Amino acid sequence: MSGALQSFGPDLWLAEGPVVPFMSFPYPTRMAVIRLSGGSLFIWSPTALTPQLKSAVDALGPVAHIVSPNKIHHLYMGEWQDAYPSARLYASPGLPERRKDLRFDAVLDDTPPAAWAADIEQVEFDGSFYLTEIVFFHRKSRTAIFADLIQTFPQDWFKGWRGVLARMGGIVMPNPGTPGDWRLTFNKKKIARAALARILAWQPEQVVVAHGELTRSDGTTLIRKSFRWLMRG
């Protein structure tokens, strides 16, 4: 785990967090920090708040918004809320019911709040009965930010039978995408396709994912490839 922030474009930084188990699979974690035009910070999918990471974040500006992109990205939100009690905490759909111990200020939807609308666009990627994700787009760096809808694991990340299942599930490069079991839960594909169309209209150059390799160019092509399962038909 690294507490260092790495620049990924103008006013956009990333930090690598610890590897956490998810259904017996080792998942790396990654967070994003965006400095808004007013100088305050937008924290996406916060990872473990180490002293090194806190110092690096504090050097960029005041933390104002702490965001969960979907209801399974919440592990470290409590410690961030404790460290930054004046920041607003934003839940993804379904998270307030799961984390009743946290004090959420708002639940995210299809419209960006006024606090970051000038800098960040967002889409509620719905259509699944299992999980809804909020996808973000940082205009200044032309970066789309996905939590779990796109996974781009290196071929050697998972070992043994886990590697076989990951490749079958469609989350290993050079064939990135949405995990196969999640795909099966999209019973309202028309809604999902409408969300995807809005994301593609952004024409992202870069793509940040929480789990896997980053994309620094031709991001729209990666997104199209990742959602080929949804675009069929």
Order of alpha helices (4+ residues) and beta strands (2+ residues): beta-beta-beta-beta-beta-beta-alpha-beta-alpha-beta-alpha-beta-beta-beta-beta-alpha-alpha-alpha-beta-alpha-alpha
